[in-house]
């Protein structure tokens, strides 16, 4: 997975779950959008601390040149040079068309460049090459979120979970889609699963607080938000949500 953070673009204003909160509490939409824009970076959080994937064992991949090109492409992607990285991943795939990780990484480059249909094509290709590859399904789901196709995204996250149950990032991403659809009770269940798997994450507590706000549990939501603040002091998204809670408490 690429170690890249991409939190620059807030969700669209037709983000249904957020719209419901705006109507219910009369708070400023943009304040909530700021607090939830980690939607745009969820694809990058999966296994972000792990090294580059190992090359699949095959006769062609034993060629040092292919491995070297792959590592170069991966390093370019880590540096944010996605167009250059794409060219190198294309070279890897030309030499080894069944190189699963190259297809996945190529999809991530397209994702960060905003080429969402191309990203989906790459993730689908990776899934075709290995039906038990959870990451490509997760990444496709995150891409569909950017296209506001939240129902289909949930199907991708469910498929990823069926392959690799208990992975924190998949549940986190699924919760985001459920919030977008206004299903805050189901999203709350997902965040609870995230906390069980990986309790010390500010984003999960922020998501959980947003669900609780929508369900009218302002005190409990504020408690979770304070935990998020302790986990990442000064986080602008948490501070924005704290402002939302103060507004909601006054309604």
NORNORJO-V468283 format. One line per field, one symbol per residue. ss: DSSP state (H for helix, E for strand, L for the rest). phi: phi as a letter, one per 20 degrees, with the letter a starting at -180 (. if undefined). Layout:
ss->???
phi->???
This chain:
ss->LLLLLLLLLLLLLLLHHHHHHHHHHLLLHHHHHHHLHHHHHHHHHLLLLLLLLLLLLLLHHHLHHHHHHHHHHHHHHHLLLHHHHHHHHHHHHHHLLLLHHHHHHHHHHHHHLLLHHHHHHHHHHHHHHLLLLHHHHHHHHHHHHHLLLHHHHHHHHHHHHHHLLLLHHHHHHHHHHHHHLLLHHHHHHHHHHHHHHLLLLHHHHHHHHHHHHHLLLHHHHHHHHHHHHHHLLLLHHHHHHHHHHHHHHLL
phi->.eecdcdedffffefgffffffffdmefgfffgffdffgfdffeeflfeefggffffbffffffffffffffffffffeneffffgfffffffffbfefgffffffffffgfenefgfffgffffffffbfdefffffffffffgfemefffffffffffffecfnfgffffffgfffffenefffffffffffffebfecfffffffffffffeneffffffffffffffbgnfffffffffffffffee
